């Protein structure tokens, strides 16, 4: 199985698991719903691990934004104080939220 086929297969399994989870939720059977929910989360985690890592910032405007918000990029993740983010957008959103709330440091 090729890498692309593996990702496609996993996405199909996630769609089926989500459908089953939603059906169990509607039925009111809490135990079955929780079981299906756990399976869905496990499959989504597998897919996340297969996705290529977020590339380091190359764009000058991204670097300027990161510098202005004290965000760094090391070891394949974005760092903001003690927090780590896989996506730059998540780090930027949290940095901006901290600024609006007057939070300094980590």
Secondary structure, 3 states (H helix, E strand, C coil): CCHHHHHHHHHHHHHHHHHHHHHHHHHCCHHHHHHHHHHHHHHHHHHHHHCCCCCCCCCHHHHHHHHHCCCEEECCEEEECCEEECCHHHHHHHHHHHHHCCCCCC
